[in-house]
Amino acid sequence: MIVENGREVLIRVRGLAKSFGSHQIWDGLNLDVYRGEILAIVGGSGQGKSVLMRVITGLVVPDAGDVGLFGQNTKTLSAQDRLEIERRWGILFQDGALFSSLTVLQNIQVPMREHLELPQAMMDDLAFLKLSMVGLPPDAAYKFPSELSGGMRKRAGLARALALDPEIVFLDEPTAGLDPIGATDFDHLIRKLQQTLGLTVYMVTHDLDTIFTVCDRVAVLADKKIVRTGSPTELQRHPNHPWIKEYFCGERARAASPGERPSIPA
Amino acid sequence: MLKRDHQLVLPTQARAPGFRVELRGTTFRLVATGAWTVAEATQLDTALKRLRVPIPPTADFTGEMDIAGIAEIDTAGALLLQRTAAAWEKSGLRTRYAGATEAFRILIEEVQRKGRAERPKIENRGALQFFTEDMAKTLTGVWHDAVQLTGFLGEVTAAFIRLFRQPWRFRTTSFIHHLDHAGFRAVPIIALICFLIGAVVMQQGVVQLKPFGAEPFAVNMVAILALREVGILLTAIMVAGRSGSAFTAEIGSMKMREEIDAMRTLGIDPMDTLVLPRILALVVALPLLTFIGDLMGLAGGGLMAFAVLGLDTSNYIDKLRDVIDFQHFMAGMIKAPFAAVIIGLVGCLEGLKVEGSAESLGTHVTSAVVKAIFLVIILDAVFAMFLSGIGV
């Protein structure tokens, strides 16, 4: 276990480099994610925000650098340890990535079936509980993903990500494609689940509203590395970087920042 | 997963979940210890199910879930605790929690609240009912398809006739493009297949006719079979698999991305731009491909005739000349444009039926190929009856 400033570091990324063809997206990228925080990764398009998530979760292999998860370096992990770690995180892909041939209930039970041997009644209980926790009505359980709206698919995807009560949840653009009301609801949901389940949330987002209402810390990807981290208001007050300035002090950011409107009580 | 103390890493021994039930004064206590997480849920579930629900002798007995000894808990653990507490409540014990941290309390309360949701009933249909319903659905589906296809044939015919009045509507570029893709580029594969089948039929014919001393008649068989049936059927099936599916995939993916709606709003008729060029290209290409198929079938037969019968080329051609009539050739060739229309219609119609998702595209491509091949074979059978009826 790595402890820094009195907080446990769950994810530690050091010296990451990755190129696609001749295009280098990062060079010496460092990042720490602490237990219990909601971290947002922001950055212009093409800076590799989603790729970073895929590197941390092992879907993409970096050219150089180390990724540490729960204090273990992923390079030296055995297959068994890797499986143990995969049980401790949940991932919500952009459009939910639900398995289209399974019902929502079966989708939520996939990780349980894969990793554990639970009795069917217990799995049903748990799946219905998760469904209700992400705010879906019980009759969504027997529907197929194609019968759900985009927002409901995201919620169902989140329920699957939470199936095994993970410690970290990765969210890839959780509010993209949702209407403002749906997006606000989803923000509240993330905050609520984070508090009830004691989650650590790593999210890739563009949504300034989400950043200002739910995120504890923001990491900014620019110039091939994480140029700054800090709370949203901190970054807004002292941008110290042209991109951050444009992002956090632009017209949209002013509208979203808590000074301009009542913030949501935590 | 919530831990009582995050700095503490539990040794395996301390993770072992457990509980005991004791009676202290007038309070039944469930004292839980260890890790109550989803990994231990199976074990806990069986143990808790075996536990007898205490029956209070008098009304002033209460229940208590003492969770001070729990080091880790998640929703599965909370669910199990909650289930036990609910059972105790039901038997008349007022049950409360003791020893919960703030985080534990929030989780347990949330599980309590959310676990109450009513579950929908799924109706269980019997096998017979299921079978009947499925059968009825399939049969009405076939009828529905037939109606749709006929309607579409009408639409395409109307659009085709309109071309004569308004010839500028004809998309030459698109027509040539599809002629190239569905026709010219299909030549090698169709030539190869027909050549091989011609050779195989000749070889088998000779083997089977030899005991009767009738092996020279294998040439008659191959010649007539190749011209009347094999050439057209193989070509049509190959084109259905190659181009019919491509039509569905192309039009379907355009439908999926709303391109067809965009076309309509721009005043472009998809019938003119997408459907007609494809069907007309097939109507031109399929007879030409069939002709190549016929020739290659005969060539394949010729090669085998040389190998197993010792007939050289000029003898083979002489023999063909004796056997083959123009009628045989036409009996095969006449089917080609009809098969082309069927393949084109089915391919385009299935493409237009695609809805928003990629799965829908997949199912429609599959069904386009299956339906096209099925209909081509039906067509062949109908023609066989008709032609033998008129004595050709």
Chai-1 contact restraints between the chains, C-beta under 6 A:
chainA,res_idxA,chainB,res_idxB,connection_type,confidence,min_distance_angstrom,max_distance_angstrom,comment,restraint_id
A,S100,B,E359,contact,1.0,0.0,6.0,A-B,restraint_1
A,E117,B,T42,contact,1.0,0.0,6.0,A-B,restraint_2
A,L118,B,A41,contact,1.0,0.0,6.0,A-B,restraint_3
A,L118,B,T42,contact,1.0,0.0,6.0,A-B,restraint_4
A,M122,B,D45,contact,1.0,0.0,6.0,A-B,restraint_5
A,D125,B,L79,contact,1.0,0.0,6.0,A-B,restraint_6
A,L126,B,A76,contact,1.0,0.0,6.0,A-B,restraint_7
A,L129,B,K114,contact,1.0,0.0,6.0,A-B,restraint_8
A,L129,B,G115,contact,1.0,0.0,6.0,A-B,restraint_9
A,S132,B,K114,contact,1.0,0.0,6.0,A-B,restraint_10
A,S132,B,A117,contact,1.0,0.0,6.0,A-B,restraint_11
A,M133,B,K114,contact,1.0,0.0,6.0,A-B,restraint_12
A,P138,B,A117,contact,1.0,0.0,6.0,A-B,restraint_13
A,P138,B,R119,contact,1.0,0.0,6.0,A-B,restraint_14
A,P138,B,P120,contact,1.0,0.0,6.0,A-B,restraint_15
A,D139,B,P120,contact,1.0,0.0,6.0,A-B,restraint_16
A,S146,B,S357,contact,1.0,0.0,6.0,A-B,restraint_17
A,L164,B,V38,contact,1.0,0.0,6.0,A-B,restraint_18
A,D165,B,M1,contact,1.0,0.0,6.0,A-B,restraint_19
A,D165,B,V38,contact,1.0,0.0,6.0,A-B,restraint_20
A,D165,B,D74,contact,1.0,0.0,6.0,A-B,restraint_21
A,D165,B,T75,contact,1.0,0.0,6.0,A-B,restraint_22
A,E167,B,M1,contact,1.0,0.0,6.0,A-B,restraint_23
A,T196,B,I106,contact,1.0,0.0,6.0,A-B,restraint_24
A,T196,B,L107,contact,1.0,0.0,6.0,A-B,restraint_25
A,T196,B,E110,contact,1.0,0.0,6.0,A-B,restraint_26
A,G198,B,L2,contact,1.0,0.0,6.0,A-B,restraint_27
A,G198,B,A103,contact,1.0,0.0,6.0,A-B,restraint_28
